[in-house]
Amino acid sequence: MSDGVVDLTGAPQHTGFGEGTGEAAEDTSGDFFASLGKAAQGLPIVSHGFNIDKICHTAGEPLDRLFDGDASMDDLLVLAQQVVAIEQELIAFIEERLAFRTGQVDLGYLTGALTKLGLDFLLGVCQPFQDAVGFILGNPERIKVSSAMWSTAKDSLGTVNEHLGSTTVDRLAPNWSGLARDAAVQRLGELQGAVQTAAGLSFLISTLMDLTSGFAEALNNRAKSFVADLLSGLVNALLFLLSPDPFVKVDAILGAVLMIVKLTLEAVNLALQAARMYLAASALLDALAAQFTETVALLDAMSADPC
Amino acid sequence: MSYEGFDVDTETVREAAGFLRVLGGDFAEIAGYVEEADPDWWMWGGTGLLMAQQYEIAAGHIRIILDKFDPAVQGIAARIEDSCAEYEDADGQSADDLCGAGEESTYV
């Protein structure tokens, strides 16, 4: 740690396999009640409130920009994701209505819901389990830590840049006049520009990792839903085979149709998230292509030994 | 065109250069911090197949830039300190010259 204006003690950091990921990734490992609370957000009925609130919060700004005529490609993709999310909520709502319409417990539905709740809880409370699953699909929490670290770097660069500016304006400029002073002020201005460029690039890579974390999360959710749907489907198939009630057969067919619609919507959501990821990566690589060579040459000239 | 000359408070300017060197340390700390920002291979999972390579290329380039800030600031600070030394030397030298060869200046 330096004695300067930036203190990165306590900033987000990666940790080893099985260790908690920290506040930046909303870590709940080892915390029974926090993990249970987080998992409960995915329960039927309860989840709708959380999800609709999330959709409203995410859609606001892109929607404003769309009506102002300033929407970017990413804004359009975000809005498309919101449409898919609303459709997913509607499907979940229809599933619930079907499951509870007779006032009796639908065993297949209950099995799926409890399996998902259990998996969410286990992944939240048991970090080694989460890391083992992440080993296959990607760990959204840990990728989010990378995003948080680059975001911290961007903020820290901004802080140092402010001090560079105030040193130039308040300490150098008033106590020095002449051509050498003008040259020093110009050089420091160029340095501030380079720091601004680096802060912008750090922001872009942080955004990229945030979107990548979202993609990994969507993949993990699909895997959890797969297990839940598999168990739910097995119970429904058993009921289908064993029950003489014709309504059970209709239920099973409806359940299968809903599952296909859910799978399609999740696939569309994954594709939209991947498109946003590639868009962010492309923006980052374009910015690097435009600014890297010039910035490096400028910094090399500044650091060269004075002759 | 006339030369408007210069005016400098070398002590304050040296202090400012010293503070620039401190800010260089901050840049070095930030550069060191992001050295640890990459996810390990086991964190990427299947998602890494899509994005790890592009991330690593971009992160590597940004790190090259970040690593150069500290030397750049130290370079600017060194030039400012050199300028201060040259102002002081030039003033002393001029005083010597004005007093004439062989006579010790009272200004040095």
Chai-1 contact restraints between the chains, C-beta under 6 A:
chainA,res_idxA,chainB,res_idxB,connection_type,confidence,min_distance_angstrom,max_distance_angstrom,comment,restraint_id
A,S2,B,G25,contact,1.0,0.0,6.0,A-B,restraint_1
A,S2,B,D26,contact,1.0,0.0,6.0,A-B,restraint_2
A,S2,B,E29,contact,1.0,0.0,6.0,A-B,restraint_3
A,G4,B,V22,contact,1.0,0.0,6.0,A-B,restraint_4
A,G4,B,L23,contact,1.0,0.0,6.0,A-B,restraint_5
A,G4,B,G25,contact,1.0,0.0,6.0,A-B,restraint_6
A,G4,B,D26,contact,1.0,0.0,6.0,A-B,restraint_7
A,V5,B,D26,contact,1.0,0.0,6.0,A-B,restraint_8
A,V6,B,D26,contact,1.0,0.0,6.0,A-B,restraint_9
A,V6,B,E29,contact,1.0,0.0,6.0,A-B,restraint_10
A,L8,B,Y33,contact,1.0,0.0,6.0,A-B,restraint_11
A,G134,B,G45,contact,1.0,0.0,6.0,A-B,restraint_12
A,F135,B,W42,contact,1.0,0.0,6.0,A-B,restraint_13
A,F135,B,G45,contact,1.0,0.0,6.0,A-B,restraint_14
A,I136,B,G45,contact,1.0,0.0,6.0,A-B,restraint_15
A,L137,B,G45,contact,1.0,0.0,6.0,A-B,restraint_16
A,L137,B,G46,contact,1.0,0.0,6.0,A-B,restraint_17
A,G138,B,W44,contact,1.0,0.0,6.0,A-B,restraint_18
A,G138,B,G45,contact,1.0,0.0,6.0,A-B,restraint_19
A,G138,B,G46,contact,1.0,0.0,6.0,A-B,restraint_20
A,G138,B,T47,contact,1.0,0.0,6.0,A-B,restraint_21
A,N139,B,M43,contact,1.0,0.0,6.0,A-B,restraint_22
A,R142,B,P39,contact,1.0,0.0,6.0,A-B,restraint_23
A,R142,B,M43,contact,1.0,0.0,6.0,A-B,restraint_24
A,I143,B,P39,contact,1.0,0.0,6.0,A-B,restraint_25
A,S146,B,A37,contact,1.0,0.0,6.0,A-B,restraint_26
A,S146,B,P39,contact,1.0,0.0,6.0,A-B,restraint_27
A,M149,B,A37,contact,1.0,0.0,6.0,A-B,restraint_28
A,W150,B,A37,contact,1.0,0.0,6.0,A-B,restraint_29
A,A153,B,I30,contact,1.0,0.0,6.0,A-B,restraint_30
A,A153,B,V34,contact,1.0,0.0,6.0,A-B,restraint_31
A,S156,B,I30,contact,1.0,0.0,6.0,A-B,restraint_32
A,V160,B,L23,contact,1.0,0.0,6.0,A-B,restraint_33
A,V160,B,D26,contact,1.0,0.0,6.0,A-B,restraint_34
A,H163,B,L23,contact,1.0,0.0,6.0,A-B,restraint_35
A,T167,B,A16,contact,1.0,0.0,6.0,A-B,restraint_36
A,T167,B,F19,contact,1.0,0.0,6.0,A-B,restraint_37
A,R171,B,A16,contact,1.0,0.0,6.0,A-B,restraint_38
A,L172,B,A16,contact,1.0,0.0,6.0,A-B,restraint_39
A,N175,B,D9,contact,1.0,0.0,6.0,A-B,restraint_40
A,N175,B,T12,contact,1.0,0.0,6.0,A-B,restraint_41
A,N175,B,V13,contact,1.0,0.0,6.0,A-B,restraint_42
A,W176,B,V8,contact,1.0,0.0,6.0,A-B,restraint_43
A,W176,B,V13,contact,1.0,0.0,6.0,A-B,restraint_44
A,S177,B,F6,contact,1.0,0.0,6.0,A-B,restraint_45
A,S177,B,D7,contact,1.0,0.0,6.0,A-B,restraint_46
A,G178,B,F6,contact,1.0,0.0,6.0,A-B,restraint_47
A,A180,B,S83,contact,1.0,0.0,6.0,A-B,restraint_48
A,A184,B,I80,contact,1.0,0.0,6.0,A-B,restraint_49
A,R187,B,I76,contact,1.0,0.0,6.0,A-B,restraint_50
A,A198,B,I65,contact,1.0,0.0,6.0,A-B,restraint_51
A,A198,B,L66,contact,1.0,0.0,6.0,A-B,restraint_52
A,L201,B,I62,contact,1.0,0.0,6.0,A-B,restraint_53
A,I205,B,A58,contact,1.0,0.0,6.0,A-B,restraint_54
A,T212,B,M51,contact,1.0,0.0,6.0,A-B,restraint_55
A,F215,B,T47,contact,1.0,0.0,6.0,A-B,restraint_56
A,A216,B,T47,contact,1.0,0.0,6.0,A-B,restraint_57
A,A281,B,Q54,contact,1.0,0.0,6.0,A-B,restraint_58
A,L284,B,A58,contact,1.0,0.0,6.0,A-B,restraint_59
A,L288,B,H61,contact,1.0,0.0,6.0,A-B,restraint_60
A,F292,B,H61,contact,1.0,0.0,6.0,A-B,restraint_61
A,T295,B,I65,contact,1.0,0.0,6.0,A-B,restraint_62
A,L299,B,K68,contact,1.0,0.0,6.0,A-B,restraint_63
A,L299,B,A72,contact,1.0,0.0,6.0,A-B,restraint_64
A,M302,B,A72,contact,1.0,0.0,6.0,A-B,restraint_65
A,M302,B,G75,contact,1.0,0.0,6.0,A-B,restraint_66
A,M302,B,I76,contact,1.0,0.0,6.0,A-B,restraint_67
A,S303,B,P71,contact,1.0,0.0,6.0,A-B,restraint_68
A,S303,B,A72,contact,1.0,0.0,6.0,A-B,restraint_69
A,S303,B,G75,contact,1.0,0.0,6.0,A-B,restraint_70
A,P306,B,A78,contact,1.0,0.0,6.0,A-B,restraint_71
A,P306,B,R79,contact,1.0,0.0,6.0,A-B,restraint_72
A,P306,B,D82,contact,1.0,0.0,6.0,A-B,restraint_73
